[in-house]
Amino acid sequence: MQPQEELVADKELDSATSDPLLSIDDWENFRDDDIMQQQTAIRAEEAEKMPFVGDKEPLSALAAEYQSGSPILQEKIKLLGEQYTAIRRTRGDGNCFFRSFMFSYLEHILESQDKAEVDRIIVNVEQCKKTLQSLGYADFTFEDFFALFLEQLESVLQGSDSSISHDELVTRSRDQSISDYVVMFFRFVTSGEIRRRSDFFEPFILGLTNASVEQSEGPIEWPFSKVCKGGKRKKESGQTTGGAALHTLW
């Protein structure tokens, strides 16, 4: 299912490109980078309407939104209703899986106060650092992202001066500087695991090479899902592959 933000952006871009006021001469001077800038501007405008992590909504809002949609989709929403009562929407920017996972996991720790789980993850994170080092990554390329994630993880445990509330967790999850750093942490974790188990992941990744895997820790604007294939859409496969790679850490 294509994210709503992408549908709106594509629709507006199609509308712009079919503008009758644009003459043939205009199009002759309309370069590829102009089109890319226009599309980026449209998506940026839409992004302002959707935070990285949205407010909690009742699951019935999702059912109402797709009441005229596919019966299969409606059935899936009913199945969700058997276990969940609410949803949070995330910005469809290519990193929504990582952002969603980050918020959901930290919220779980905040509510459960499971220090044993935090200790377990800290050990796994240290092991992940060693894996990256063994694969040839220099410490300076990833250490800041790892440090910030651990800082966020420890802050949801109550009882210290750095402890945060649920409202503060939501605020931090919507802060681009924090959210992007945690996304980069997940990208490095995923990249390291894909390289370590390349034989396992090869069927799911288009042209599995060092270059293609390195795209996962490239610019934050580059959707991790673009290195993946399989499934009906690349993004779906990207979420599946990313989730499988994170499984070792979690």
N, C-alpha and C positions, 0 to 999 in steps of 0.2 A: 504494500500500500504506500503510495508516494506521499511524503509529508505535505501537510497543507501549505506550509510556507513555499515549498518548491512549486506546487501547483499554481499558487497565486503569482509567484515570480515569473514562471514560464508564460502564464496567461498575459501578464502585463507586457512581457517582452514581445510576445506574438502580436499584441495590439500595437506596440510601438513600431514594429517592423512592417506592419501593414498600413501605417499611417498614410492616407492619400496625399497629405501635404508634402511628403517626401518625394521629390521628383527624381527622375533618372539621374540627373546631374548630382543630386544630393547623395544618392547611393554610390555613385562612382567615387565620391570623396569619403565614403564611410568605410574606414579600414577595420581590420580584424580587432585591433586593440580598442577601437571606439566601441565595437559591439561588446567586447569583454568588459569595458568600463561601465557601459550602460547596464549590463546584466548584473555586475557587482553592485552598482548603485541601487538597483531595484531590490536585490536580495538584502542589502544593508538596511534599506528602508523598512522592509518587512521584518527583519531581525529585531528592529527596535520595538516592534509590537509584541514580540515573544521573547521573554527572558530565557537564559540558559536552562533554568528550572522554574516551571510555572507554579501557581498556587494549587493547592489540593482541590480537586473537583469530585463530586459524587460520580460513581461509575454510571449512574443513570444518564449523565450528560453525554457520555460516549454512546450509549444506546440510542438516545434521542437523535444524535448527530447522524447516525447511520441507520435510522429506522427505515429508510427507503433504499438501503444498499443491498448488497449480496446476502442472501439467506445464510450462506456459509459464514460470512463475517458476523452476522447477527447471532448465530449460534455460538461462535467463539466468544463474543461479548458476554453471553449468558454463562458460559463456562467460567469466565473471569469472575463473574458475580458470585460464584460459589465459594471463592476464596478471598476476594478483595472487595472493599467497599468504596475505594476512592482511587483516583489517578492523578498524576502530575504530568503535564505536557512538557516536552523539552524542545529546544530550538533545533530544527532539522538542518544542521550545518555540516554534517558529515562526521561529527564527533559526538553525536547524541547518545550512542551506546555507552561510551566511556563516562560522559557527564552523568547519565542516568545511574550507572552503576556506582559512581563515586557518591552521589547524594544518598542513594538507597542504602549503601553499606554504612556510611557514616551515621545516617539517621538510626539504623539498627543498633549500632554501638552506643549511640547517645541514649536510646531508650532502654537498652538491656544492661548497660554498664558492665559489659562482659570483659573484664580486664584480662582473663586468660586468653580470650580470642585476640585481643590487641597484642599480647605478648607473642602469640603464635605467629601473627602476621609480621611483627617486627623481625622475628627470626627468619621468616621466609624472604622478607625484603633484603636482609643482609645476604642471604644466599643468592638472591637475584643479582645483587651487585657483583658478587664473585663470578657469576655466570657471564655477565657482561664483560668483566675484565678479562676472563679467559677467552672471550670471543674477539678481543682486540679493542674494545671500547676504552677510551681514555676517561679517567674519573671525572674530569672537568666537563665532559659532554653530558653527563646525567646526574651528577651529585646534587645540584641545586633542586632539581625536580623531585628527587627522592627525599631530600631534607624537608621540602615543603609538604609533601604528602604525609610524612611521619608527624610533622607538626600538626596537621589537620587531624590526623588519627588520634593523637594523644590529647588534643584539645577537647574532644567530645567526652572524655572521661572526666567526671566531676571531682571536685575536691582540691583543685590547684588554682593558682592565680590566673593561669592561661585557659581555664575551662570556659566553654561557651554554652549559650542556650540554644534551643531549637531555632528561635528566630535568627540568631546570629549565624547558625549553620546555613539557613536559607539565604541570608545576605551574602555570605562568603561564596556559596555555590553560584550566585549570580554575579560575582565580581570576576571580570574577565581575566585579570592578572592571576588570581588564585586558581580559577577554573582551568585556564589554559595550562598552567604549570602542572596541575594534577593530570590533565589529559596527556601531557608529554610524559609524565611518569608512567602512565598506563601504556603509552606507545612503546617506550623502551622495554617495559616488562614483556609486552607482546612480541616485539622484535627479537628479543633475546630468546624467548621460548620457541619462536618459529625457526630461528637459526639452529638452536640446539636440537630440535626435532624436525629437521627439514624433510626427512623421508616421510614422516607422518603428514605434514601439512602440504606437501607438494601437489597432491591432487586438487587442493582447494584454492591454490594461489596461481594466478596467471603469470607465467614466466618467472618461477621462483629462482631468483638470483640475489646476490648480495645487494645489487643496485635496487631491485624491486622491493626487498625487505627494508632497505634503508629509507625508503619513502615513508615508512610508518613513523619515523622520528624526524621527518622533514618539517617544513613550515606548517604551523598550526592550521592554516587555511586549506592544506591538502587533506582531503578526506581519506582516512585510513582505508575505507572500504574500496577505494579505487584500485588497490593492488590485488583484489580478490575476484574470484569467479565462482560459478556454481549457483544453484538455486535459481529463482525466477529473476532476481535482480542482484546486481553486484553489492548493493548496500546490505541486503539481507545476508549474503554470504560473508561480508565483512564482519557483521555482528556475530555470526556464528563462529568464524575463525578467531576473532578477537576474544570471544567468550571462552573458546576452547583453550587458547593460549593462557588466559588469566586463570584458568581452572587450577593450574599447578600452584599458583601463589595462594589462591583462596581455597 
